[in-house]
Amino acid sequence: MKICFSQAIYHNQNISEKEMQRNSILADIEKTRCALEDAYAGFDNVTDPDLIDCYIYEVNSVLKRYKFLLEQAAKINLLPEEELHPEPAIKALIG
């Protein structure tokens, strides 16, 4: 299992609210990417039909969270437009 942790040390305690929101969204996006990698890895390594269904639901759930976070990032002009359209879950599972 892959473990994703980030170590952020803030030297400046006077961070604006906008900067804190930006950092929070970026950290959440990174955690979600790690969760998606874990879900895909789990899907690739199971053969039991119940577990396959479980990982399909997990992948879809994480993709919805990822899409939400990308939309939030777009609202504050954090990401370019081309990053706002993740590939559909079924394409990712088949391809």
N, C-alpha and C positions, 0 to 999 in steps of 0.2 A: 504494500500500500504506500502510495506517495503521500508525504506529509508536507504541507505548504505553510510556512510561517514567514512573516516578514518582521524584520527588526528595524523599527523606525525610531530614531533618536531625534528629538526636537530640541535644538539648542535655543531657539527663539520661542519664548513662551507667549509672545504677543502676536499670535497668528490670527488673522482675520477670520470671521465666520465663513466667508466665501472660500477661503483657502482650506479651512477645516472640512467644509462640505466637499470640496474637490478631492482632498486627500481621502475622505471617507468613501466616496464613490469609487475612486481608483482602487482602494484596498478591497472593497466589496467585489469589484469586477475581477480582480486577481484571485480572490478566494473562490469565486464562482467558476473561473477558468480551471482552477485546480479540482474543484468538485466535479466538473464536467469530464476532465481527464480521468478521474477515478471511476466515474460511472461508465465511461466507455471501456476502460480497462476491465472492470467487473463484467460488463456485457460480453467482452471478447473471451473471457475465461470461464464461463459457465455453460453447462449443457442441460441442466434441469429446466424443463419448460416453465415452471413456476418462477425460478430465479431469472430466467430470460425476461418474462413479463415484468418482474420487479425492476430490473435494470432499464427496460424500455420506459417504464413510468418515471423512474428516477432521472433518466436523460431528458425526457420531456419536461419534467419539473424544473430541472436546472436550466434548460434552455429558456423557459419562460422567465425565470429570475434574471438570466443574462440579458434577455431582450428588455425587460423592465429597467435594469441598471443602465443599459446603453441609451434608452430613451431619457432617463434622468440626466445622464451625462450630456446628451444633446441639448437639453433644456438650458444648461449653463455653458453651452458652446465649448465642451471639453473634448469632443471627438469629431473627426471629419465624417461627412455623410456616408462614405463607403463602408465604414465600420458598423453602421447601424442596422445592417441586414444580415444576421447570422443565417447560415444555411438551415433549411428545414430538418427536423429531427429524423424523419424517415429517410431522407437522402443521405444523411450522415451515417445512419445505421446500415444502409444498403451499400453505399459507395465506399 
